[in-house]
């Protein structure tokens, strides 16, 4: 379904833009001005509309200044107590603090802009720093209006003149660049490409592709899961287990909190496969989503001696019709696609896409109520 495709596309979050270095020209005492601030942007075309830089609350420069200024530290502490998801940040009031730093505009040596720390900038995306172009980004506009920062339009829709202005809503649509030096007159797409070309030619940055997708933790501190076949050796470090599969012990007790594998008297104590010294097994287990990411390949020949019978998998896969809830769109269904590609790249099966068709059946819901006695 198109909805699932879009959800997965947004979850992966591929974006194309540029890394751009802004030279520091003013900085508080104790803060180095020798290293430029690196900013990632998907809108290099709006560079001439920049009126501020904003750093994440946990950006190294923000932390350095927070160590000297109680007001900045209070701002950092306040941000740490709030939600950090994109959805939560989107809804929150846009707040910030001026860090007392000014940077030089990459293409206008006579122009400098202030550097703030803002609660809507994420350290996990790009370099944890943005340039704000309020006329063409709603978050930047809300922030600029609150703190009385300049709003300079540089993209105008077809038919608009040089007096084009924005009110309470940023203009994010198509159009032509104006008031932008060498970018003036270009369409947005052309201006992006030209801006990146100029940035690279000047040695001030480079075109970059980023993804919102982040590494996942696959290990869990519990018994119920597939053992991770790693042995930890004091001399050799992490070493792959020599004998596979690693099987879970059956004589475990669940009478105490925590992972019973940590407490097992013998299971975790082994010899290092590399040097034969005393070592310990990894006691974390893989999350169950790892198993559900390839079970369909095993089902093609569940009695095979090897994990996947390549011939059977080639005959039966991909699955013709998969029926499952849309709530799995960016979880199980995405994991299964990733694992299938990895298994196919490794030559264990020939089905980089595991499901030829997907039907999301919807969810059955029913009204619920609580009785006067408190029972549902």
C-alpha positions as CSV (number, residue, x, y, z in Angstrom):
1,X,0.0,0.0,0.0
2,X,1.2,3.5,-0.8
3,X,0.7,4.5,2.9
4,X,3.2,1.9,4.0
5,X,5.6,2.9,1.3
6,X,5.4,6.5,2.5
7,X,5.8,5.6,6.2
8,X,8.9,3.6,5.4
9,X,10.3,6.3,3.2
10,X,9.9,8.9,5.9
11,X,11.3,6.6,8.5
12,X,14.5,6.1,6.5
13,X,14.4,9.9,5.8
14,X,16.8,10.3,3.0
15,X,17.6,14.0,2.5
16,X,20.1,15.7,0.1
17,X,21.7,18.9,1.0
18,X,25.1,20.4,2.0
19,X,27.5,20.6,4.9
20,X,28.6,24.2,5.2
21,X,31.3,25.7,7.4
22,X,30.7,29.1,9.0
23,X,33.8,30.9,10.4
24,X,33.5,32.4,13.9
25,X,34.4,36.1,14.1
26,X,33.2,36.8,17.6
27,X,33.2,34.5,20.6
28,X,33.1,34.8,24.4
29,X,36.4,34.4,26.3
30,X,37.4,30.8,26.7
31,X,35.6,29.7,23.6
32,X,37.9,28.9,20.6
33,X,37.2,30.8,17.4
34,X,39.6,28.8,15.3
35,X,37.2,26.0,14.4
36,X,34.3,26.8,12.1
37,X,30.7,25.8,13.0
38,X,29.6,23.0,10.6
39,X,25.9,23.2,9.5
40,X,23.9,20.8,7.5
41,X,21.1,22.1,5.4
42,X,18.6,20.8,2.8
43,X,18.0,24.3,1.6
44,X,21.3,25.8,0.5
45,X,19.3,27.9,-2.0
46,X,18.1,30.0,0.9
47,X,21.6,30.9,2.1
48,X,21.2,34.6,1.5
49,X,18.1,34.6,3.7
50,X,19.9,33.3,6.7
51,X,19.5,35.5,9.8
52,X,20.9,33.2,12.6
53,X,22.6,29.9,13.3
54,X,21.0,27.6,15.9
55,X,22.8,24.9,17.8
56,X,21.3,21.9,19.7
57,X,21.2,22.3,23.5
58,X,23.8,19.5,23.8
59,X,26.1,20.8,21.0
60,X,29.7,21.1,22.3
61,X,29.7,24.9,21.8
62,X,26.5,25.2,23.8
63,X,27.9,23.2,26.6
64,X,31.2,25.2,26.6
65,X,29.3,28.5,27.0
66,X,26.8,26.9,29.5
67,X,29.8,26.2,31.7
68,X,30.4,30.0,31.9
69,X,26.8,31.4,31.8
70,X,24.1,30.3,34.3
71,X,21.3,31.4,31.9
72,X,22.6,29.1,29.1
73,X,23.0,26.3,31.6
74,X,19.4,26.8,32.8
75,X,18.2,26.7,29.2
76,X,20.2,23.4,28.6
77,X,18.7,21.9,31.8
78,X,15.2,22.9,30.8
79,X,15.6,21.3,27.3
80,X,16.9,18.1,28.9
81,X,13.7,17.8,30.9
82,X,11.5,18.0,27.8
83,X,10.7,15.4,25.2
84,X,13.3,15.0,22.4
85,X,11.2,13.3,19.7
86,X,10.5,15.2,16.5
87,X,6.8,15.1,17.2
88,X,7.2,16.6,20.7
89,X,9.7,19.2,19.5
90,X,7.3,20.2,16.6
91,X,4.5,20.9,19.1
92,X,6.6,22.7,21.7
93,X,7.1,26.5,21.8
94,X,10.3,27.5,20.0
95,X,12.7,28.7,22.6
96,X,16.4,29.7,22.6
97,X,19.2,31.7,24.0
98,X,21.8,33.9,22.3
99,X,25.3,32.4,22.8
100,X,27.2,35.6,22.2
101,X,28.9,34.2,19.1
102,X,28.8,35.7,15.6
103,X,29.8,33.9,12.4
104,X,30.6,35.3,8.9
105,X,28.3,34.6,6.0
106,X,30.0,32.2,3.6
107,X,29.3,34.4,0.5
108,X,29.2,37.9,2.1
109,X,32.3,38.7,4.0
110,X,30.8,42.0,5.3
111,X,27.8,40.2,6.9
112,X,27.7,38.3,10.2
113,X,24.9,36.5,11.9
114,X,24.3,35.6,15.6
115,X,24.6,32.1,16.9
116,X,21.8,30.8,19.3
117,X,21.0,27.6,21.0
118,X,17.5,26.4,20.2
119,X,15.3,23.7,21.6
120,X,14.1,22.6,18.1
121,X,17.6,21.6,16.9
122,X,18.5,17.9,17.3
123,X,22.1,16.9,17.9
124,X,21.4,13.5,16.3
125,X,20.6,15.0,12.9
126,X,23.3,16.4,10.8
127,X,25.9,18.2,12.8
128,X,23.5,19.4,15.5
129,X,23.5,22.9,14.0
130,X,21.3,24.7,11.4
131,X,21.2,28.1,9.7
132,X,17.8,29.8,10.2
133,X,16.1,31.2,7.1
134,X,12.8,32.4,8.7
135,X,11.1,33.4,5.5
136,X,11.2,29.8,4.2
137,X,11.0,27.5,7.3
138,X,8.1,27.6,9.7
139,X,10.1,26.7,12.8
140,X,12.7,29.3,11.9
141,X,10.0,31.9,11.4
142,X,8.3,31.2,14.7
143,X,11.7,31.5,16.4
144,X,12.6,34.7,14.6
145,X,9.3,36.4,15.4
146,X,9.7,35.5,19.1
147,X,13.2,36.9,19.4
148,X,12.9,39.7,16.8
149,X,15.4,38.3,14.3
150,X,15.4,39.5,10.7
151,X,13.0,37.8,8.2
152,X,14.4,38.1,4.7
153,X,12.5,36.4,1.8
154,X,14.8,35.0,-1.0
155,X,12.3,32.8,-2.8
156,X,9.2,34.3,-4.4
157,X,6.2,32.5,-6.0
158,X,5.5,33.1,-9.7
159,X,4.0,36.5,-10.3
160,X,5.4,38.1,-7.1
161,X,7.7,41.1,-7.1
162,X,10.7,42.2,-5.2
163,X,8.5,43.4,-2.4
164,X,7.3,39.8,-1.6
165,X,7.0,39.3,2.1
166,X,5.8,36.6,4.5
167,X,3.4,37.0,7.4
168,X,2.8,34.3,10.0
169,X,3.4,31.4,7.6
170,X,6.8,30.7,5.9
171,X,6.8,30.3,2.2
172,X,8.0,26.8,1.3
173,X,6.7,26.4,-2.2
174,X,8.3,26.6,-5.6
175,X,9.5,29.8,-7.2
176,X,12.5,31.9,-8.2
177,X,15.3,33.2,-6.1
178,X,15.8,36.9,-5.7
179,X,17.9,39.2,-3.5
180,X,20.4,36.3,-3.6
181,X,23.4,37.5,-5.6
182,X,24.5,34.8,-8.0
183,X,21.4,32.7,-7.3
184,X,18.9,35.3,-8.2
185,X,16.6,34.3,-11.1
186,X,17.2,30.6,-10.7
187,X,14.4,28.1,-9.8
188,X,14.7,26.5,-6.4
189,X,16.0,23.2,-7.7
190,X,18.6,24.9,-9.9
191,X,19.6,27.2,-7.1
192,X,20.2,24.3,-4.7
193,X,22.6,22.7,-7.2
194,X,24.4,26.0,-8.0
195,X,24.7,26.8,-4.3
196,X,26.3,23.4,-3.6
197,X,28.7,23.9,-6.6
198,X,29.8,27.3,-5.3
199,X,30.2,26.0,-1.7
200,X,32.4,23.2,-2.9
201,X,34.4,25.4,-5.2
202,X,35.1,27.8,-2.4
203,X,36.2,25.0,-0.1
204,X,33.5,25.9,2.4
205,X,31.6,22.6,2.4
206,X,30.3,19.8,0.3
207,X,27.1,18.3,-1.0
208,X,25.9,15.6,1.4
209,X,23.2,12.9,1.7
210,X,21.8,12.2,5.2
211,X,19.4,9.7,6.6
212,X,17.1,10.0,9.6
213,X,17.5,6.3,10.2
214,X,19.7,5.4,13.2
215,X,21.3,2.2,14.4
216,X,19.0,-0.1,16.4
217,X,19.9,-1.9,19.6
218,X,19.2,-5.6,18.9
219,X,20.2,-7.1,22.3
220,X,18.0,-7.6,25.3
221,X,18.8,-8.5,28.9
222,X,16.6,-11.5,29.1
223,X,16.5,-15.3,28.7
224,X,13.8,-15.5,26.0
225,X,15.7,-14.8,22.8
226,X,18.3,-16.1,20.4
227,X,21.7,-16.3,22.0
228,X,24.3,-13.9,20.5
229,X,27.2,-16.1,19.4
230,X,30.0,-13.9,20.9
231,X,32.6,-14.8,23.5
232,X,34.3,-12.1,25.5
233,X,38.0,-12.8,26.1
234,X,40.2,-10.7,28.4
235,X,43.0,-11.0,25.9
236,X,41.3,-11.2,22.5
237,X,38.2,-9.1,23.1
238,X,35.0,-10.0,21.4
239,X,35.4,-13.3,19.5
240,X,32.8,-15.1,17.4
241,X,31.7,-18.4,19.0
242,X,33.2,-21.4,17.3
243,X,30.3,-23.9,17.8
244,X,27.0,-23.0,16.3
245,X,24.2,-22.9,17.1
246,X,24.6,-21.6,20.7
247,X,21.8,-23.1,22.7
248,X,20.2,-21.7,25.8
249,X,20.6,-23.7,29.0
250,X,17.4,-25.3,30.2
251,X,18.2,-25.3,33.9
252,X,17.5,-21.6,34.6
253,X,15.5,-20.0,37.4
254,X,13.4,-16.9,37.2
255,X,13.1,-16.3,40.9
256,X,15.0,-13.0,40.8
257,X,14.8,-9.9,38.7
258,X,17.2,-9.5,35.8
259,X,18.7,-11.9,33.2
260,X,19.0,-15.4,34.5
261,X,21.8,-16.1,32.0
262,X,24.0,-13.7,34.0
263,X,23.5,-15.9,37.1
264,X,23.9,-19.3,35.5
265,X,26.8,-21.1,37.2
266,X,28.2,-22.8,34.1
267,X,26.7,-21.7,30.8
268,X,28.5,-18.4,30.4
269,X,31.9,-19.8,31.4
270,X,33.8,-21.0,28.3
271,X,37.2,-21.1,26.7
272,X,38.1,-18.4,24.1
273,X,37.9,-19.9,20.6
274,X,41.0,-17.9,19.7
275,X,43.5,-18.3,22.5
276,X,41.9,-21.0,24.8
277,X,42.0,-18.8,27.8
278,X,39.0,-18.5,30.2
279,X,36.3,-16.3,28.8
280,X,32.6,-15.6,29.1
281,X,29.7,-15.9,26.7
282,X,27.6,-12.9,25.8
283,X,24.6,-13.2,28.0
284,X,22.4,-10.7,26.2
285,X,20.0,-12.3,23.7
286,X,18.7,-11.0,20.4
287,X,15.3,-9.3,20.4
288,X,12.5,-11.4,19.1
289,X,12.1,-9.1,16.1
290,X,15.3,-10.6,14.7
291,X,13.7,-14.0,14.5
292,X,10.5,-12.6,12.9
293,X,12.6,-10.9,10.3
294,X,13.5,-14.2,8.5
295,X,11.1,-16.9,9.6
296,X,9.4,-16.9,6.2
297,X,12.7,-18.1,4.7
298,X,13.0,-20.9,7.2
299,X,9.4,-21.9,6.5
300,X,10.3,-22.8,2.9
301,X,12.0,-25.9,4.4
302,X,11.6,-26.1,8.1
303,X,13.4,-29.4,8.4
304,X,16.6,-28.4,6.6
305,X,19.9,-28.9,8.4
306,X,21.1,-25.5,7.5
307,X,19.2,-22.3,8.6
308,X,17.9,-21.6,5.0
309,X,17.6,-24.1,2.2
310,X,18.7,-21.8,-0.7
311,X,16.9,-23.9,-3.3
312,X,13.6,-24.0,-1.4
313,X,13.9,-20.3,-0.7
314,X,14.4,-19.6,-4.4
315,X,11.3,-21.7,-5.3
316,X,8.9,-20.2,-2.7
317,X,10.1,-16.6,-2.1
318,X,9.2,-13.8,-2.2
319,X,5.9,-14.3,-0.3
320,X,3.1,-13.8,-2.8
321,X,0.7,-12.1,-0.3
322,X,1.5,-11.0,3.2
323,X,-1.3,-10.0,5.5
324,X,-0.4,-7.8,8.4
325,X,-1.3,-4.7,10.3
326,X,-0.1,-1.3,9.2
327,X,1.2,-0.8,12.8
328,X,4.2,-3.0,11.6
329,X,5.1,-0.6,8.7
330,X,8.2,0.8,10.2
331,X,9.0,-2.1,12.6
332,X,8.6,-5.7,11.6
333,X,8.0,-5.1,7.9
334,X,11.0,-2.8,7.6
335,X,13.3,-5.1,9.6
336,X,12.3,-8.0,7.4
337,X,13.2,-6.0,4.3
338,X,16.6,-5.2,5.8
339,X,17.4,-8.7,6.9
340,X,16.3,-10.1,3.5
341,X,18.7,-7.9,1.7
342,X,21.5,-8.9,4.1
343,X,20.8,-12.6,3.6
344,X,20.6,-12.2,-0.2
345,X,23.8,-10.2,-0.2
346,X,25.4,-13.1,1.7
347,X,24.2,-15.6,-0.8
348,X,21.9,-17.4,1.7
349,X,18.8,-16.8,-0.4
350,X,17.7,-15.0,-3.5
351,X,14.9,-12.7,-2.4
352,X,16.1,-9.2,-1.6
353,X,12.5,-8.1,-1.3
354,X,10.7,-10.7,0.9
355,X,7.1,-9.8,0.2
356,X,5.6,-9.4,-3.3
357,X,2.3,-8.1,-2.0
358,X,1.1,-6.6,1.3
359,X,-2.5,-6.4,2.5
360,X,-3.1,-4.4,5.7
361,X,-6.3,-5.8,7.1
362,X,-7.0,-3.0,9.6
363,X,-7.7,-3.3,13.3
364,X,-10.7,-4.7,15.0
365,X,-11.9,-2.3,17.8
366,X,-14.6,-2.4,20.3
367,X,-16.1,0.0,22.7
368,X,-15.0,-0.4,26.3
369,X,-16.4,0.9,29.5
370,X,-15.8,0.8,33.2
371,X,-18.4,-0.3,35.7
372,X,-19.3,1.7,38.8
373,X,-17.2,-0.7,40.9
374,X,-14.1,0.1,38.8
375,X,-14.0,-3.1,36.8
376,X,-13.7,-2.9,33.0
